Amino acid sequence: MSTAADSPQAIACRPIAWVRSRFTDPVGMPIQTAGAPDEPGRIEVLAEFEAGLRDIEGFDYLILVTHLHQAVEKLEVVPFMDDSSHGVFATRAPARPNRLGLSIVRLVRREELVLYFLGNDMLDGTPVLDIKPYVPRLDVRQTERIGWFGKRIDQMPDIRADSRMA
């Protein structure tokens, strides 16, 4: 079993792109891409990563791994979809130790280094750390066991972020 002393002190990631969005403040934003399927955004990929975009147009959906650059770090949160506290790892809250975000967005089109998408739940200027193709046969799992989310999952499209993660 490894201990904290055996673990690296830091893992460095560098942005490959930046999200451009109408959202400049987390308050009032959609809390999940599924809650804002028609909300547009774009990803501006850095020129040094252009070769990595080859064949991306063949996918309807992309998985974006982002750095939640304006989030705080907490281990317990009251998530937007509940009024009770939970451990952050049992939530999709942005207040996380490494502030990593995961968004599944619908690719509309590519214009050179810019990817236009729908399903935006990200702030303007969010650093994109990685882009992966969404492949339903690999990514979809059917389950009925969704913990505390089951109480309000049907209300998710109408829930927006507030200041509780600040």
C-alpha positions as CSV (number, residue, x, y, z in Angstrom):
1,M,0.0,0.0,0.0
2,S,1.4,3.4,-0.9
3,T,1.5,6.3,1.4
4,A,1.5,10.0,0.9
5,A,5.3,9.9,1.2
6,D,5.5,7.5,-1.7
7,S,3.3,9.6,-3.9
8,P,4.5,12.3,-6.3
9,Q,4.0,15.8,-4.9
10,A,2.6,17.2,-8.1
11,I,1.4,16.1,-11.5
12,A,1.8,18.7,-14.2
13,C,-0.8,19.2,-16.9
14,R,-0.7,21.8,-19.6
15,P,-3.7,23.2,-21.4
16,I,-4.2,22.1,-25.0
17,A,-7.1,24.5,-25.6
18,W,-9.4,27.0,-24.0
19,V,-13.1,27.1,-23.8
20,R,-14.9,30.2,-25.1
21,S,-18.3,30.6,-23.5
22,R,-20.9,33.3,-22.7
23,F,-20.5,32.4,-19.0
24,T,-18.1,34.6,-17.1
25,D,-19.4,33.8,-13.6
26,P,-20.3,30.4,-12.2
27,V,-23.6,31.6,-10.7
28,G,-26.4,30.9,-13.0
29,M,-24.6,28.4,-15.2
30,P,-25.9,25.0,-16.2
31,I,-24.6,22.4,-13.8
32,Q,-24.2,19.6,-16.4
33,T,-24.1,19.5,-20.2
34,A,-27.2,17.4,-20.2
35,G,-29.0,20.3,-18.5
36,A,-28.1,22.6,-21.4
37,P,-28.0,20.6,-24.6
38,D,-28.4,23.6,-26.8
39,E,-26.0,25.9,-25.1
40,P,-23.2,26.8,-27.5
41,G,-19.5,27.1,-26.9
42,R,-16.3,26.7,-28.7
43,I,-12.9,25.2,-28.0
44,E,-9.8,27.1,-29.3
45,V,-7.0,24.5,-29.7
46,L,-3.4,25.6,-29.5
47,A,-1.6,25.4,-32.8
48,E,1.0,22.9,-31.5
49,F,-1.9,20.3,-31.0
50,E,-3.5,20.7,-34.4
51,A,-2.3,17.2,-35.6
52,G,-4.2,15.7,-32.7
53,L,-7.5,17.0,-34.2
54,R,-7.2,14.8,-37.3
55,D,-10.4,12.7,-37.8
56,I,-12.3,14.4,-34.9
57,E,-15.1,15.4,-37.3
58,G,-16.2,11.7,-37.4
59,F,-17.6,11.9,-33.9
60,D,-20.9,13.4,-32.7
61,Y,-19.8,13.8,-29.0
62,L,-16.6,14.6,-27.3
63,I,-15.5,14.1,-23.7
64,L,-13.6,17.2,-22.4
65,V,-11.3,17.0,-19.4
66,T,-10.9,20.4,-18.1
67,H,-9.3,22.3,-15.2
68,L,-12.0,24.1,-13.2
69,H,-9.8,27.2,-12.8
70,Q,-12.2,29.2,-10.7
71,A,-13.3,26.4,-8.4
72,V,-12.3,26.0,-4.8
73,E,-11.2,22.7,-3.2
74,K,-13.5,21.0,-0.6
75,L,-13.9,17.5,0.6
76,E,-17.6,17.9,1.7
77,V,-20.1,19.8,-0.3
78,V,-23.8,20.5,-0.5
79,P,-24.2,19.8,-4.3
80,F,-26.5,21.9,-6.5
81,M,-28.9,19.0,-6.9
82,D,-29.4,18.4,-3.1
83,D,-29.7,20.2,0.2
84,S,-27.6,17.7,2.2
85,S,-23.9,17.5,2.6
86,H,-22.0,14.7,0.8
87,G,-18.4,13.7,0.3
88,V,-17.2,15.5,-2.8
89,F,-16.3,12.1,-4.5
90,A,-20.0,11.1,-4.2
91,T,-20.9,14.3,-6.2
92,R,-20.3,16.0,-9.5
93,A,-19.5,19.3,-7.8
94,P,-16.8,21.5,-9.2
95,A,-15.2,22.0,-5.7
96,R,-12.7,19.1,-5.8
97,P,-9.1,18.5,-4.7
98,N,-7.7,18.5,-8.2
99,R,-10.4,20.7,-9.7
100,L,-10.9,18.4,-12.7
101,G,-14.0,18.8,-14.9
102,L,-15.5,16.3,-17.3
103,S,-18.0,17.5,-19.9
104,I,-19.6,15.5,-22.7
105,V,-20.4,17.9,-25.5
106,R,-21.9,17.6,-29.0
107,L,-19.5,18.5,-31.8
108,V,-21.2,20.8,-34.3
109,R,-18.2,21.5,-36.6
110,R,-14.5,22.1,-36.8
111,E,-13.0,25.1,-38.4
112,E,-9.2,24.6,-38.3
113,L,-8.2,25.0,-34.7
114,V,-11.7,25.8,-33.4
115,L,-14.3,23.2,-32.3
116,Y,-17.8,24.4,-32.1
117,F,-20.1,22.5,-29.7
118,L,-23.4,22.3,-27.9
119,G,-24.0,21.4,-24.3
120,N,-21.8,24.0,-22.6
121,D,-21.5,24.0,-18.8
122,M,-18.1,25.7,-18.7
123,L,-16.9,29.1,-17.9
124,D,-15.2,31.3,-20.5
125,G,-11.4,30.7,-20.3
126,T,-11.6,27.2,-18.9
127,P,-8.4,25.3,-19.7
128,V,-9.0,22.1,-21.7
129,L,-6.5,19.4,-20.6
130,D,-7.7,16.6,-23.0
131,I,-10.3,15.8,-25.6
132,K,-11.5,12.2,-26.1
133,P,-14.1,10.8,-28.5
134,Y,-17.4,9.7,-26.9
135,V,-18.2,6.2,-28.0
136,P,-21.5,4.9,-26.6
137,R,-20.5,1.2,-26.7
138,L,-17.5,2.0,-24.6
139,D,-18.8,4.8,-22.4
140,V,-22.5,4.0,-21.6
141,R,-23.3,1.8,-18.6
142,Q,-26.9,1.1,-17.6
143,T,-27.6,1.1,-13.9
144,E,-30.3,1.9,-11.5
145,R,-28.0,2.5,-8.5
146,I,-27.3,6.3,-8.6
147,G,-27.2,7.1,-4.9
148,W,-28.6,10.3,-3.7
149,F,-29.0,11.6,-7.3
150,G,-32.1,9.5,-7.7
151,K,-34.1,12.0,-5.6
152,R,-33.8,14.9,-8.0
153,I,-32.2,13.7,-11.3
154,D,-35.3,14.7,-13.3
155,Q,-35.0,18.3,-12.0
156,M,-31.4,18.6,-13.3
157,P,-32.3,20.5,-16.5
158,D,-33.8,23.4,-14.5
159,I,-31.1,23.6,-11.8
160,R,-28.4,26.3,-12.2
161,A,-25.2,26.9,-10.2
162,D,-25.3,29.3,-7.3
163,S,-22.6,30.6,-5.0
164,R,-22.4,27.5,-2.7
165,M,-19.1,26.3,-4.2
166,A,-17.3,29.6,-3.7
